[in-house]
Amino acid sequence: MTDRSKYDYDPEALAWARTKVQDEIDRCRKFAESALTSDKPEQAEMWRRLANRMQRTFIGGEGCVMGYFDERLPALARSVDHALPAPIDRAVRRDHSLCGVTPCPDCR
């Protein structure tokens, strides 16, 4: 890809970000537990969902899902960069055949 941040290649920067995000995820899970003990299941569900979404989006998982601060990102960024010539890379990212929306923030 041609539009990566310099931090995508920095394992220490990604580790720092993961730590901060994980602290917030843990905080959400504590709020969920507190809401359950206070007999507020709706609030507990909201906090649980928020924690799960943050985990999936920012941290990722052990499978094929990679979050924004995934520890595997530097190695992937190095191996993928320049895999396609820049004009082809730009054309691929402008193809909206899957989303059908032009312009689409996911396809830019």
N, C-alpha and C positions, 0 to 999 in steps of 0.2 A: 504494500500500500504506500501511497505517497504522502499521506497527511497524518502521520503519527506524531504524537507528542514526544519530546525528548525523554519524558518520564516513563514512557512505555518500555524503555530500554534499561531503566535504572532499578535494579532489584531492591536497593535500600529505600528509595522513594516509595516504591509500591508497598514494601513492608510497613513503612511508617503510616501510609494511608490505610492499609488493611487494619492496623492496630486501632487507629482512630474510629474507623467504621465498625469494627468488632465491638469496641466499647459501647457504641450507640446501640448496636444490636442486643448486647447483653442488658443494657438499660431498658430497652423495650420489653425484653422477656421478663425482667423483674417487675415491670409495670403490669404485665399480663398476669403474673402470679399473684401480685397484690390485688388486682381486680377480682380474680377468682376467689381469693380468701375473703374479700369484701362482698361476695355474692353479686358481682356485676359481670355476668357472662358476656354481655355485648361489648363492654370495654375490653375485657380480656381477649376476645376474638379479634378486635381491632388491633390491639398491640401485638398479638401473635402474628397476624397477617403482615403488619408493617415490618416486624423483625424478619419474617421469612422472605419478604420481597427485597429488603435490603441485603440479606444474605445472598440471595440468588443474583441480584443485579450487580452488587459491588464486589462481593467476595468470590462468588461462583461456587462450584462444587467439585467433586472428584471425577465426575463424568465428563461429558463433552461440553457442558455449559461453562463458559468462561466469563467471569465478572470483570468489571472495569479495572479492578486492582488485583486480579488473579496473579498468583506467584509464577504461573507458567507463561505469562505474557512476554517477558523479555526474550525468552528463547523462541517463542512463536514469532515475535516481531522480526527478529534477525533472520529466521528461516524463510519467512514469507516475503520480506522486502525484496523488491526488484525481481520477484519471481515472474512477473509479467512486465513487458515494456510499458513505460508510462502512458503512451497514447491508448493502449489497449486497456490498461488499468482504469483510466478515466472513463473510457467508453463503457466498461463493465459497470462501474459505479453509477452511470447515468441511465442504465437500462431499467425501465420501470415495468417490465413485462410481468413481474411477480406481484407488485403492489397495485399497479394500475393508476397510480396518482402521480401527477406531474405538477410542480416539483415535489419530491418526497424527501424528507430529511434523512430517512434511512438509506436512500439510494444515492445520495450525493457523494 
